[in-house]
Amino acid sequence: MDTKPVTVLIDVQQVGSCSASLNQCIDEFNAKRAGQGFLSCSSGDSQMIEQIVSQCTDFIKEHQQHFDWCSMKVVIKETSDD
């Protein structure tokens, strides 16, 4: 029985009230992370998952004061590599 590798995608998403300016900040953050290879990783790499979640959490903390009417959360999605 072969098990397919699973990748997790880790992202910051707005919930509730949304801001186009905050969307732009999130897009820029994602572009920077993509260039560094920090958008996704293997679901078995708990150290990398923790590091990426930490980066996303730091982003939320840094930007929450500027977008206090918006809520953000870190979202982790699994996808099969096939």
Phi, psi and omega per residue, in radians:
M1 nan 1.983 3.125
D2 -1.531 2.351 3.040
T3 -1.825 2.299 -3.131
K4 -1.349 2.471 3.064
P5 -1.084 2.506 3.135
V6 -2.058 2.312 3.101
T7 -1.861 2.497 3.018
V8 -1.882 2.354 3.052
L9 -1.802 2.233 -3.072
I10 -2.070 2.214 -2.992
D11 -2.501 2.771 2.985
V12 -1.750 2.276 3.098
Q13 -2.240 2.583 3.027
Q14 -1.454 2.539 3.044
V15 -2.272 2.585 -3.134
G16 1.292 -2.278 3.126
S17 -1.154 2.318 -3.095
C18 -2.061 2.704 -3.140
S19 -2.259 2.295 3.094
A20 -1.106 -0.635 3.115
S21 -1.131 -0.702 3.110
L22 -1.202 -0.655 3.054
N23 -0.999 -0.722 3.126
Q24 -1.121 -0.733 3.098
C25 -1.076 -0.745 3.133
I26 -1.131 -0.738 3.117
D27 -1.074 -0.741 3.117
E28 -1.145 -0.706 3.091
F29 -1.072 -0.765 3.133
N30 -1.154 -0.686 3.118
A31 -1.102 -0.728 3.111
K32 -1.125 -0.787 3.140
R33 -1.123 -0.666 3.133
A34 -1.089 -0.728 3.117
G35 -1.107 -0.460 -3.139
Q36 -1.673 -0.058 -3.130
G37 1.368 0.493 -3.094
F38 -2.009 0.587 3.063
L39 -1.662 -0.548 -3.076
S40 -2.658 2.910 3.094
C41 -2.855 3.068 3.101
S42 -1.134 2.477 -3.139
S43 -1.138 -0.325 3.134
G44 -1.537 -0.080 -3.087
D45 -1.651 1.358 -3.037
S46 -1.092 -0.558 3.133
Q47 -1.157 -0.751 3.129
M48 -1.194 -0.710 3.090
I49 -1.015 -0.811 -3.139
E50 -1.069 -0.711 -3.138
Q51 -1.139 -0.776 -3.130
I52 -1.174 -0.750 3.108
V53 -1.058 -0.697 3.123
S54 -1.087 -0.743 3.087
Q55 -1.053 -0.759 -3.139
C56 -1.145 -0.726 3.122
T57 -1.106 -0.726 3.089
D58 -1.081 -0.722 3.101
F59 -1.023 -0.808 -3.132
I60 -1.056 -0.826 -3.138
K61 -1.054 -0.718 -3.118
E62 -1.179 -0.609 -3.040
H63 -1.702 -0.269 -3.081
Q64 -1.036 -0.685 -3.122
Q65 -1.136 -0.503 -3.138
H66 -1.491 -0.330 -3.128
F67 -2.265 0.993 -3.004
D68 -1.202 -0.221 3.087
W69 -1.537 -0.105 -3.125
C70 -1.888 2.657 3.004
S71 -2.016 2.552 3.115
M72 -2.299 2.729 3.066
K73 -2.559 2.760 3.052
V74 -1.581 2.275 -3.116
V75 -2.068 2.304 3.102
I76 -2.047 2.106 -3.128
K77 -2.081 2.424 3.060
E78 -1.666 2.495 3.062
T79 -2.478 2.504 3.131
S80 -1.407 2.493 3.072
D81 -1.647 1.598 3.088
D82 -2.423 nan nan
